[in-house]
Amino acid sequence: MRPVAVHHVSLNVDDVEAALRFYCDVLGLEARADRPDFPFGGAWLDAGGQQIHLIEGKPPPGLGQHFALLVDDLDGTVTELRDRGVEVSDPKPVGTSRQAFVTDPAGNLVELHQASAASAS
């Protein structure tokens, strides 16, 4: 097996509408219109070339699991989110890159990741 990319990440959220507002209005993802009519609530979102699938259900306890959104300007992103009243951790180095963390309304941890110039190319 040789995967070519991550297609999507699924997240359990207890309030789909609150999660949509957070991921679309705050983090800038875009809702997709092609989600099938599943027998449970949810939404599909575009995140660059990948997707986030929101599934209505009980979120698991936070034990460090997360996914990362790649950003070009971590400091600018943190400032923008804080200006909007969103709690964001201070940026910290990780290897040659930098990261900060935010939590969605359901308690899911989201990393904001700025790759170093060497690893971004």
C-alpha positions in Angstrom: 0.0 0.0 0.0 1.2 3.5 -0.8 -1.3 6.3 0.2 -1.2 9.4 -1.8 -2.7 11.8 0.7 -5.1 12.2 3.6 -8.6 12.6 2.1 -10.5 13.6 5.3 -10.6 13.6 9.0 -13.9 12.9 10.9 -14.7 14.6 14.1 -17.6 13.9 16.5 -19.4 17.1 17.6 -22.3 17.4 19.9 -23.7 20.6 18.2 -23.3 20.6 14.4 -24.4 24.2 13.9 -22.0 25.5 16.6 -19.2 23.4 14.9 -20.1 24.8 11.5 -20.0 28.4 12.8 -16.5 27.7 14.3 -15.0 25.9 11.4 -16.5 28.1 8.7 -16.9 31.5 10.2 -13.8 31.4 12.5 -11.3 29.1 10.8 -12.3 29.8 7.2 -13.2 26.3 6.0 -16.0 26.0 3.5 -19.1 23.8 3.8 -19.7 21.3 1.0 -23.1 20.6 -0.5 -22.4 17.0 -1.6 -22.8 15.2 1.8 -25.1 12.2 1.4 -28.3 12.0 3.4 -26.9 10.0 6.2 -29.3 8.9 9.1 -27.3 11.2 11.5 -26.5 14.9 11.5 -23.2 16.2 10.3 -21.5 18.3 7.6 -18.6 18.0 5.2 -16.1 20.9 5.0 -13.3 21.8 2.6 -9.9 22.4 4.2 -7.6 23.2 1.3 -7.2 20.0 -0.7 -8.6 17.8 2.2 -11.9 17.6 4.0 -13.2 17.6 7.6 -16.3 15.6 8.2 -18.4 16.6 11.2 -20.4 13.8 12.7 -23.1 14.5 15.2 -22.3 12.5 18.3 -20.6 12.5 21.6 -17.0 13.7 21.3 -14.3 11.4 22.8 -12.4 12.6 25.8 -9.4 14.8 24.9 -6.3 12.8 25.4 -4.1 14.8 23.0 -5.6 13.6 19.8 -5.8 16.4 17.2 -5.5 17.3 13.6 -3.5 20.2 12.2 -4.4 23.0 9.8 -1.5 24.4 7.8 -1.3 28.2 7.9 1.1 30.6 6.2 1.3 33.1 9.0 0.9 31.6 12.5 1.4 34.9 14.3 -1.1 36.7 12.1 -3.6 33.8 12.5 -3.2 33.8 16.3 -3.7 37.6 16.4 -6.8 37.4 14.2 -8.4 34.7 16.3 -7.7 36.4 19.6 -9.2 39.7 18.1 -12.3 37.6 17.5 -12.4 36.4 21.1 -11.1 32.9 20.4 -8.7 31.4 23.0 -5.5 30.3 21.3 -2.3 29.0 22.8 0.9 31.0 22.3 2.9 29.8 19.2 5.7 27.5 20.1 8.4 25.8 18.1 8.0 22.1 17.1 11.1 20.8 15.3 11.8 23.4 12.7 8.2 24.6 12.4 5.8 26.4 14.8 2.4 25.5 16.2 -0.5 26.9 18.3 -3.7 25.2 19.5 -7.3 26.0 19.6 -10.3 24.0 20.8 -13.6 23.7 18.9 -17.0 24.1 20.6 -17.2 20.3 21.1 -13.7 20.1 22.8 -11.8 18.8 19.8 -8.2 20.1 19.7 -7.0 21.7 16.5 -3.4 22.5 15.8 -2.5 25.6 13.7 0.8 24.7 12.1 3.2 26.9 10.2 5.8 24.9 8.4 9.4 26.1 8.3 10.5 27.5 4.9 12.5 24.3 4.3 9.7 21.9 5.1 7.0 24.0 3.2 8.6 23.4 -0.2 
